[in-house]
Amino acid sequence: MQTQWFKTSEAARLCGVSSYWLKGNRDISGGFLVVDKHWIPGITPTSPIRWNVALVLEAMRYHGMNRIKGDQLLEAVQ
């Protein structure tokens, strides 16, 4: 199956997050969304960033589950 890449506004809508959240979670901003895997930059500075929504959602699930597990561990030691 061919990978689908979406502009930021559409990817944000499909992921249920804001465009600001997506951009803020790129690896170049200290986040967990990796260039060439989760997102690709545009050719020019004004070209749209493209997002692999399926992989972004997978990363969100992974990091969300890690947060839940961490919360459970903290609760267990308190």
Backbone as a printed PyTorch tensor [residue, N CA C, xyz], in Angstrom:
tensor([[[ 0.8320, -1.1780,  0.0000],
         [ 0.0000,  0.0000,  0.0000],
         [ 0.8830,  1.2500,  0.0000]],

        [[ 0.5000,  2.2330, -0.7660],
         [ 1.2630,  3.4640, -0.8740],
         [ 0.9880,  4.3690,  0.3280]],

        [[ 2.0370,  4.9970,  0.8490],
         [ 1.9060,  5.9150,  1.9740],
         [ 1.1990,  7.1780,  1.5270]],

        [[ 0.2600,  7.6530,  2.3510],
         [-0.4210,  8.9100,  2.0640],
         [ 0.1600, 10.0070,  2.9420]],

        [[ 0.4610, 11.1330,  2.3310],
         [ 0.9990, 12.2880,  3.0320],
         [-0.0190, 13.4170,  2.9470]],

        [[-0.3190, 14.0290,  4.0980],
         [-1.3350, 15.0730,  4.1740],
         [-0.7130, 16.3940,  4.6150]],

        [[-1.2740, 17.5000,  4.1210],
         [-0.8660, 18.8190,  4.5920],
         [-1.1820, 18.9360,  6.0830]],

        [[-0.5160, 19.8610,  6.7500],
         [-0.6370, 20.0060,  8.2000],
         [-2.0780, 20.1630,  8.6610]],

        [[-2.8500, 21.0240,  8.0280],
         [-4.2230, 21.2670,  8.4880],
         [-5.0770, 20.0090,  8.4080]],

        [[-4.9390, 19.2540,  7.3380],
         [-5.7130, 18.0180,  7.1740],
         [-5.2180, 16.9380,  8.1380]],

        [[-3.9080, 16.8250,  8.2920],
         [-3.3450, 15.8390,  9.2200],
         [-3.7940, 16.1330, 10.6480]],

        [[-3.7870, 17.3910, 11.0260],
         [-4.2270, 17.7720, 12.3750],
         [-5.6820, 17.3750, 12.5890]],

        [[-6.5260, 17.6390, 11.6150],
         [-7.9420, 17.2770, 11.7250],
         [-8.0990, 15.7650, 11.8600]],

        [[-7.3870, 15.0090, 11.0460],
         [-7.4870, 13.5480, 11.0760],
         [-6.9570, 12.9550, 12.3850]],

        [[-5.9690, 13.6130, 12.9800],
         [-5.3820, 13.1270, 14.2380],
         [-6.1020, 13.6640, 15.4740]],

        [[-6.9640, 14.6420, 15.2810],
         [-7.6850, 15.2180, 16.4130],
         [-6.8350, 16.1270, 17.2880]],

        [[-5.8490, 16.7670, 16.6800],
         [-4.9690, 17.6920, 17.3970],
         [-4.8670, 18.9850, 16.5850]],

        [[-4.1950, 19.9720, 17.1420],
         [-4.0170, 21.2260, 16.4160],
         [-2.7800, 21.1720, 15.5170]],

        [[-2.7530, 22.0520, 14.5470],
         [-1.5650, 22.1900, 13.6960],
         [-0.3630, 22.5780, 14.5460]],

        [[-0.5970, 23.4360, 15.5340],
         [ 0.4610, 23.8680, 16.4490],
         [ 1.0410, 22.6690, 17.1950]],

        [[ 0.1720, 21.7510, 17.6440],
         [ 0.6300, 20.5600, 18.3710],
         [ 1.5140, 19.6980, 17.4660]],

        [[ 1.0660, 19.4660, 16.2280],
         [ 1.8660, 18.6580, 15.2990],
         [ 3.2500, 19.2660, 15.1000]],

        [[ 3.2820, 20.5410, 14.7670],
         [ 4.5610, 21.1950, 14.4980],
         [ 5.4460, 21.2220, 15.7370]],

        [[ 4.8440, 21.3880, 16.8990],
         [ 5.6000, 21.4380, 18.1460],
         [ 6.1770, 20.0990, 18.5710]],

        [[ 5.6480, 19.0110, 18.0300],
         [ 6.1230, 17.6760, 18.3900],
         [ 7.0390, 17.0600, 17.3360]],

        [[ 7.5130, 17.8880, 16.3830],
         [ 8.5240, 17.4100, 15.4380],
         [ 9.8590, 17.2640, 16.1610]],

        [[10.6930, 16.3760, 15.6810],
         [12.0050, 16.1610, 16.2930],
         [12.8430, 17.4360, 16.3230]],

        [[12.7140, 18.2940, 15.3360],
         [13.4990, 19.5310, 15.3220],
         [13.0230, 20.5220, 16.3780]],

        [[11.8690, 20.2490, 16.9900],
         [11.3460, 21.0800, 18.0790],
         [11.4390, 20.3520, 19.4160]],

        [[12.1810, 19.2400, 19.4500],
         [12.3350, 18.4750, 20.6790],
         [11.2680, 17.4220, 20.8920]],

        [[10.4590, 17.1720, 19.8720],
         [ 9.3780, 16.2030, 19.9880],
         [ 9.7400, 14.8210, 19.4800]],

        [[ 8.7270, 13.9790, 19.3830],
         [ 8.9380, 12.5710, 19.0250],
         [ 8.5540, 12.2320, 17.5880]],

        [[ 8.0970, 13.1950, 16.8130],
         [ 7.7300, 12.9400, 15.4160],
         [ 8.9610, 13.1810, 14.5320]],

        [[ 9.4040, 12.1350, 13.8690],
         [10.7000, 12.1030, 13.1900],
         [10.5700, 12.4550, 11.7030]],

        [[11.4770, 13.3300, 11.2480],
         [11.5120, 13.7120,  9.8430],
         [11.7410, 12.4710,  8.9750]],

        [[11.1240, 12.4370,  7.8290],
         [11.1770, 11.3510,  6.8430],
         [10.4410, 10.0900,  7.2840]],

        [[ 9.9290, 10.0680,  8.5000],
         [ 9.0900,  8.9630,  8.9540],
         [ 7.6690,  9.4730,  9.2000]],

        [[ 7.5420, 10.4500, 10.0840],
         [ 6.2330, 10.9980, 10.4330],
         [ 5.8960, 12.2460,  9.6160]],

        [[ 6.9010, 12.9870,  9.2100],
         [ 6.6750, 14.2240,  8.4650],
         [ 7.8180, 14.4710,  7.4870]],

        [[ 7.5120, 15.2400,  6.4590],
         [ 8.5350, 15.6580,  5.5030],
         [ 8.3810, 17.1570,  5.2650]],

        [[ 9.5060, 17.8660,  5.1950],
         [ 9.4290, 19.3050,  4.9590],
         [ 9.0890, 19.5940,  3.5040]],

        [[ 8.6200, 20.8090,  3.2770],
         [ 8.3680, 21.2300,  1.9090],
         [ 9.6660, 21.5760,  1.1990]],

        [[ 9.5840, 21.7000, -0.1030],
         [10.7630, 22.0090, -0.9160],
         [11.2430, 23.4370, -0.6680]],

        [[10.3080, 24.3560, -0.4950],
         [10.6470, 25.7510, -0.2290],
         [10.1650, 26.1130,  1.1780]],

        [[10.6280, 27.2440,  1.7240],
         [10.1890, 27.6410,  3.0660],
         [ 8.6720, 27.8320,  3.1970]],

        [[ 8.0050, 28.1250,  2.0890],
         [ 6.5540, 28.3320,  2.1520],
         [ 5.7470, 27.1090,  1.7200]],

        [[ 6.4280, 26.0380,  1.3390],
         [ 5.7370, 24.7940,  0.9750],
         [ 5.1830, 24.1410,  2.2380]],

        [[ 4.0430, 23.4510,  2.1210],
         [ 3.4680, 22.8190,  3.3120],
         [ 4.2850, 21.6150,  3.7830]],

        [[ 4.2790, 21.4250,  5.0930],
         [ 4.8280, 20.2000,  5.6740],
         [ 3.8160, 19.1080,  5.3660]],

        [[ 4.2870, 17.9070,  5.0780],
         [ 3.3980, 16.7590,  4.8270],
         [ 3.5660, 15.7550,  5.9600]],

        [[ 2.4620, 15.0890,  6.3030],
         [ 2.4210, 14.1900,  7.4540],
         [ 1.9040, 12.8210,  7.0720]],

        [[ 2.5300, 11.7870,  7.6120],
         [ 2.0630, 10.4120,  7.4690],
         [ 1.1420, 10.1520,  8.6660]],

        [[-0.1470, 10.3570,  8.4690],
         [-1.1250, 10.3060,  9.5570],
         [-1.1270,  8.9500, 10.2580]],

        [[-1.0380,  7.8680,  9.5120],
         [-1.0580,  6.5360, 10.1320],
         [ 0.0920,  6.3810, 11.1280]],

        [[ 1.2890,  6.8230, 10.7520],
         [ 2.4400,  6.6980, 11.6500],
         [ 2.3970,  7.7110, 12.7890]],

        [[ 1.8320,  8.8860, 12.5390],
         [ 1.6630,  9.8710, 13.6190],
         [ 0.7240,  9.3090, 14.6830]],

        [[-0.3950,  8.7250, 14.2580],
         [-1.3410,  8.1330, 15.2120],
         [-0.6930,  6.9880, 15.9900]],

        [[ 0.1090,  6.1890, 15.3170],
         [ 0.8240,  5.0910, 15.9820],
         [ 1.7740,  5.6420, 17.0520]],

        [[ 2.4940,  6.7020, 16.7300],
         [ 3.4110,  7.3200, 17.6960],
         [ 2.6450,  7.9310, 18.8650]],

        [[ 1.5050,  8.5440, 18.5800],
         [ 0.6800,  9.1110, 19.6500],
         [ 0.2010,  8.0140, 20.5960]],

        [[-0.2350,  6.8930, 20.0460],
         [-0.6700,  5.7580, 20.8760],
         [ 0.4760,  5.2490, 21.7460]],

        [[ 1.6320,  5.0790, 21.1410],
         [ 2.8020,  4.5690, 21.8610],
         [ 3.1580,  5.4800, 23.0380]],

        [[ 3.2700,  6.7720, 22.7640],
         [ 3.6490,  7.7110, 23.8250],
         [ 2.5280,  7.8860, 24.8440]],

        [[ 1.3020,  7.7870, 24.4100],
         [ 0.1720,  7.8380, 25.3380],
         [ 0.1740,  6.6560, 26.2910]],

        [[ 0.4590,  5.4740, 25.7740],
         [ 0.5120,  4.2790, 26.6250],
         [ 1.6830,  4.3650, 27.6050]],

        [[ 2.8130,  4.9090, 27.1740],
         [ 3.9430,  5.0910, 28.0880],
         [ 3.5810,  6.0440, 29.2190]],

        [[ 2.8340,  7.0950, 28.9020],
         [ 2.3980,  8.0350, 29.9340],
         [ 1.4870,  7.3420, 30.9350]],

        [[ 0.5460,  6.5420, 30.4410],
         [-0.3790,  5.8170, 31.3170],
         [ 0.3840,  4.8550, 32.2190]],

        [[ 1.3300,  4.1140, 31.6450],
         [ 2.1330,  3.1760, 32.4460],
         [ 2.9470,  3.9180, 33.5000]],

        [[ 3.4940,  5.0580, 33.1350],
         [ 4.2460,  5.8700, 34.0940],
         [ 3.3600,  6.3640, 35.2240]],

        [[ 2.1540,  6.8100, 34.8850],
         [ 1.1970,  7.2550, 35.9050],
         [ 0.8540,  6.1180, 36.8580]],

        [[ 0.6800,  4.9180, 36.3140],
         [ 0.3520,  3.7570, 37.1460],
         [ 1.5040,  3.4080, 38.0860]],

        [[ 2.7320,  3.4840, 37.5920],
         [ 3.8930,  3.2110, 38.4420],
         [ 4.0110,  4.2380, 39.5630]],

        [[ 3.8020,  5.4970, 39.2380],
         [ 3.8580,  6.5390, 40.2640],
         [ 2.7870,  6.3290, 41.3260]],

        [[ 1.6140,  5.9700, 40.8880],
         [ 0.5180,  5.7290, 41.8230],
         [ 0.8320,  4.5420, 42.7340]],

        [[ 1.4810,  3.5260, 42.1970],
         [ 1.8000,  2.3240, 42.9700],
         [ 2.8370,  2.5940, 44.0620]],

        [[ 3.7480,  3.5380, 43.8460],
         [ 4.7920,  3.8100, 44.8330],
         [ 4.4110,  4.9040, 45.8260]],

        [[ 3.3020,  5.5330, 45.6320],
         [ 2.8780,  6.6120, 46.5500],
         [ 2.0810,  6.0800, 47.7040]]])
